[in-house]
Amino acid sequence: MRQGGPCLSNIPMFYYDPRYRTCRHFIYRGCGGNNNRFSSKEECMSECGEEDSEESEEEEEFTDPCTLPMVKGFCRNEVWRWYYDFDTYRCKRFKYTGCLGNANNFATYRECASKCLEE
């Protein structure tokens, strides 16, 4: 999520937009905001960009997300999410960094449980 901050500076920066899988330009105000902030597009893509995303997407389409490992990602955000731990047969919380995760990543416990826990 892009957050410019509350101050009055006008610093050109880049943030990673997972929806479009690219880094986008924004004006940082100099304070506040979050860690999804980079001084260049190259730095942003190096930290968060996806390589061979078409292949990995195709593989995940045919893979049960509940059998995938937990992946924290490689960006700088920290958002609490849920994943299914295949070894313990439980949904567990983890801190997701906002990009480069996989399909074993759920917004709520209920979503994880409904997808992965047998009734």
Residue pairs with C-beta under 8 A, 6 or more apart in sequence:
1 34
1 36
1 77
1 98
2 15
2 17
2 24
2 26
2 36
3 32
3 33
3 34
3 36
4 26
4 27
4 28
4 29
4 33
5 28
5 29
5 30
5 31
5 32
5 33
6 29
6 31
6 32
7 29
7 30
7 31
7 32
8 29
8 30
9 28
9 29
9 30
9 31
10 27
10 29
11 27
11 28
11 29
11 30
12 25
12 26
12 27
12 28
13 25
13 26
13 27
13 28
13 37
13 38
13 39
14 23
14 24
14 25
14 26
14 37
14 38
14 39
14 40
14 41
14 43
14 44
15 23
15 24
15 26
15 36
15 37
15 38
15 44
16 22
16 23
16 24
16 36
16 38
16 44
16 47
16 48
16 49
16 75
16 98
16 99
17 23
17 24
18 98
18 99
21 49
21 50
21 53
22 45
22 49
23 38
23 41
23 44
23 45
23 48
23 49
25 41
28 37
34 76
34 77
35 75
35 76
35 77
35 78
36 48
36 75
36 76
36 77
36 98
37 76
38 44
38 47
47 74
47 75
47 76
48 74
48 75
48 98
48 99
48 100
50 56
50 99
50 100
60 68
60 102
60 103
63 103
65 84
65 102
65 103
65 104
65 105
65 115
65 116
66 84
66 86
66 104
66 115
66 116
67 86
67 104
68 102
68 103
68 104
69 102
69 104
70 83
70 85
70 92
70 94
70 104
71 100
71 101
71 102
71 104
71 105
72 94
72 95
72 96
72 97
72 101
73 96
73 97
73 98
73 99
73 100
73 101
74 97
74 99
74 100
75 97
75 98
75 99
75 100
76 97
76 98
77 96
77 97
77 98
78 95
78 96
78 97
79 95
79 96
79 97
79 98
80 93
80 94
80 95
80 96
81 93
81 94
81 95
81 96
81 105
81 106
81 107
82 91
82 92
82 93
82 94
82 105
82 106
82 107
82 108
82 109
82 111
82 112
83 91
83 92
83 94
83 104
83 105
83 106
83 112
84 90
84 91
84 92
84 104
84 106
84 112
84 115
84 116
84 117
85 91
85 92
89 117
91 106
91 109
91 112
91 113
91 116
91 117
93 109
96 105
106 112
106 115
